Amino acid sequence: MEIRRLGPGDEETLEAVGHLFDTPTKSRAARRFLGDPGHHLLLALVDGVPAGFVSGVETTHPDKGTEMFLYELGVDPAFQRQGIGSALTETLASLARERGCYGMWVLTEPDNHAALATYRRAGAVEEEACVLLNWTFDEH
């Protein structure tokens, strides 16, 4: 397995692996994401075939420093249960350390057993429960 970090100029690659995402990628959003140095997208390839991805976003606060938010992890069903999700998560955690982040965090549903197992295997520790509140704005 190869894990490749995508960046500016990789928009076509990102579009080609759109099946790994929840919905099709949006050109403008993909270009903006890949062009931001605090946004990270790692792509896993198995024998050249896109198998999964993880995205992370660095967030900085004046009294805390910078941490990595694991935004999304996706693994093609044909490649699940082969350690790809854990490898992607561990690679993002290593990148976060290299970039000086003091930690990394992720949210997932309590009944998403596959995600919970993946994150725990990659070294995550469960914190106390929290409540997610969400604002939804019109798309532009």
MOGIWO-V806803 format. One record per helix or strand. SS is the DSSP state (~ for helix, > for strand). FROM is the first residue (numbers start at 1). LEN is the number of residues. If there is no record, write none. Layout:
{{SS & FROM & LEN} {SS & FROM & LEN}}
This chain:
{{> & 2 & 5} {~ & 11 & 6} {~ & 18 & 3} {~ & 27 & 9} {> & 39 & 8} {> & 49 & 13} {> & 65 & 11} {~ & 77 & 3} {~ & 84 & 15} {> & 104 & 2} {~ & 113 & 9}}
